[in-house]
């Protein structure tokens, strides 16, 4: 079997010299700056230990990523894998500390694309002051996997942790930006559509933005509206808190290009994934200060108050339409755009 020097082969996942060279030359160098003084990645043990602070709550999350296309307007699977895990920690009020990175790669995948993906992952971690502490690589044959899949686990510290079930009647609902950007950008970029649009994914770590509002206090619940979008996030928050979430359709920020494509394809932007946004349910006494602080951050410039928490229909989400009618916004069966994260 002839081995190409610029593509992944089965040997790159076999745990020997070829895999070691791949890690040493195309993975570990990307984390050299972010790991200085914290973790020595050169040890390459099967696991890693991390010294935790003596105060606060340990928060741990894990996720897998099979996005299509792998490279999309605004990011790639590396950006998405890092941001998705960091955001799961951030919406629990946890400062991200460390992530793992496990990659399953299809034989013949371009090594230059591995470089690009891992650099995106490393850059996203560095922006949130988190570091890589362990990882794994496997290779599958041609056609056995669609290019690449990434699994991550993240660890953070919160003091205290914030869940998604703390909504109280009278609380204010805030979204940190426009809805539906990620899912619609990926849909437009797919080969079967090849649409020429201005849509760009919102994929980003929200921790730097969330960190700015935590000291204000008054945050009852948080969630990132990923798969299933805003509709899924709010329904879950309403169900867990036993409250009614009431919002005004006209107050929900949605980009014109997102709404236009949604109308064309018959897909609600409220059911489409976001990868750089958060939903906050907050004490009304803190709402204006939180909103103003969010808007001062680049990721939160389109933040908006979209509704309040009530009691009329426990566990349900109610939308007041632009013409003044009211309707239930149900939990979607799933995100209408497959493989968006």
Buried (B, 14 or more C-beta within 10 A) or exposed (E): EEEEEEBBBBBBBEEEEBBEEBBEEBBBBBBEEBBEEBBEBEEEEEEBEEEEEEEBEEBEBEBEBBBBBBBBBBBBBBBBBBBBBBBBBBBBBBBBBBBBBBBBBBBBBEBEBBBBBBBBBBBBBBBBBBBBBBBEBBBBEEEEBEBBBBBBBBBBBBEEBBBBBBBBEEBBBBBBBBBBBBBBBBBBBBEEEEBEBEBBBBBBBBBBBBBBBBEBEBBBBBBBBBBBBBBBBBBBBBBBBEBBBBBBBEEBBBBEBBBBBBEEBEBBBBBBBBBBBBBBBBBBEBBEBBBEBBBEBEBBEBBBBBBBBBEEBEBBBBBBEEEEEEEEBEBBEEBBBEEBB
